[in-house]
Amino acid sequence: MKRPTPTLLLALIIFCFSGCGKSPEEKMSSGRPNIIFIMADDHAYQAISAYGSGLNETPNIDRIAKEGAIFTRATVTNSICAPSRAVLLTGKHSFMNGKVDNIQRFNWDQDNFPKLMQANGYQTALIGKIHLDGQPQGFDYSMVLPGQGNYYNPDFLINGETKRIEGYVTDITTDLALDWLENGRDKEKPFVLLYHQKAPHRNWKPAPEYLTLYDDKEFTPPANFFDAETNYQGRGTAAKEQEMEIDEIMRWGRDLMLEVNPYGDSTKLAGDLKRFNPAQLKAWREAFDPKNAAFLKAYGQLDEKTLSQEKKREIALWKYNRYIKNYLRTIKSVDDGVGEVLDYLEANGLAENTIVVYTSDQGFYLGEHGWFDKRFMYEESFRTPLLVKYPKEIKPGTTIKNLVQNLDFAPTFLDYAGIKAPAEMQGDSFRKLVSGESDEWRDAVYYTYYEYPAEHSVKRHNGVATDRYKLIHFYYDIDEWELYDLEKDPSEMNNVYDDPAYAEVREMMHKKFVEVRDKYGDNDANDKRFLDEYMEVYNRRNGK
C-alpha cells in the first residue's frame, strides 16, 4: 500500500479538523444551544422530591436539579392555565398580551419567542398541551392536544387535522417528542422543543401500570387540611368564599373515580370510561372496583345530617388520599418521560449543548387549607417548580432563591440564542443569575388574577411579593387587602394587614405595589376593561 503524499496528508488533516467523523450534533456542539422546554400542567413544587417535601419521588426530574439548578422562589404572573402559557410565550403580563383569563382569545399574531428563534435559524416544535385557541404560530412542527385533552386514547391536532392515537397521553407525548428529536428535525440546525404534558391536570387518571401505585400507603394531609373548621380564621372573605375544598367540591365521579356515589346515585364516570379500550378498562376495573366497593360498604347511603364530626373527617381523609394518590400516579408517568428524554440527549451527544428546563404553568394545592386547584396568589398556587440544566454555564447543584417569573422565560431563551428581545417583552433574562455571573435581580414581582365569577369562585385580585412579604388586593365585589409575613407565617394563616406592628411594612408594600404596577403598565382602567369584557361573555353564557 502506497503511503499518502504530503499533499494528500495535508488535505486529510484539514478535512478531519473541519469535522471528520463528527455527527451533526457534534459539529454544532460549539454553536448556539438547543433548548428543551418541558412543562407539566398543575405540577406543584411540593410533588417534586428535589424540593424536599418527602411526598413522592421524582428521580428523573431531580436529575435536572442535580446536574444544574433548582429555583426555590419561581412564581407566575397569573395562576391559571391558558393565561400562564400566554405569558411564557410572549414575555408579557396578561394585561399586555390580552389573554387575561380562559375566556378571552389569544392573539397568535403577536411576537413570541419561538417565532423569533425560528426567524433566526432555529428549528422549532411544539408537542403536547398548549391550551391556547387558534393555530400555533412560530413552530415548524406542532402536534397538540385540543383544549384540555384526554388521558386515554387522546386526540391530537396535527397542523389543524385531528388524529386519535391509542394509548396513554403522557407516554404518547413523550414518544412523539423523542420521534421528532430522532427523525423529525434537521440535525444541522439548533432546535427548540416545547415538550408539554397534560398531566397532572384534573381529572387525574393514572397510566395502566401505575393504577395501584401507593395502594399500600396512607398519606397524611398538610397540617392545615381542616382549615375550614375554623372558617379560615385570620383570613378575609376570599378564603372563606372559595370553592376549592377537597371535601366539599370534588366530584364523586370524575374526580374521585366512583361510578356510583355513596348516596346510591350514578355519576358521570361511566361516560368517561367509554373512551377506554377493553384492555385499559379491564386494568382500570381490577384496580378501582375493589377499592370503591370497600368504601361504599363502609360509607354507603350517607346521611350527612347524622354524621359525626369524626366520620366527616374520615370521609374527608379518604377523599384526600384518593385525590393525592391519583395525582401522584400521573406524575410518575411524567417523571418517566423526563428520564427518557434526558437519556436520549446523553446517548446522542446532545446533553452538553442542550438547555433543559422543567416547570409547570403554575403551582397547585395538595390539600393545604383543605384545597385543590390554583388561582390564588397564596404560595402553593403562586410558586411553580423550576429546574434548569446547561452544563456549559450552570454548575451542578446550584440553588437560586431570587424571585423569577414565567415572564422571564422568553427573554432568557432569546438571550441564550443570541437574539435581542423585543422592547415590549417585560421579563428579564435570568441567564447571568443562574450562571453566577451576576447577582443583580428584581426585589419584587407583580401578580394578577381575573377569572371571577367562575368555577372555584376565587375572587379577582392583584398583588406584589418580595422575598419576605406579600400584599394582595381583592376587588370587584369586595375591597379587601391582605398582608403576609412569609418568614414568620409561611403557610399564610394570619393576615397582618391591620396589625399595628406591621404599619411600616404595610406602607412600604403599598409603595412597592404602586411601583410595580407603574413599571409594567397596569392600572385600574385595565381591571375595569377586562371585567366588562368578561362579564359580557359570562352573562351571555348564563342567559343573563
Order of alpha helices (4+ residues) and beta strands (2+ residues): alpha-alpha-beta-alpha-beta-beta-alpha-alpha-alpha-beta-beta-beta-beta-alpha-beta-alpha-alpha-alpha-alpha-alpha-beta-alpha-beta-beta-beta-alpha-alpha-beta-beta-beta-beta-alpha-alpha
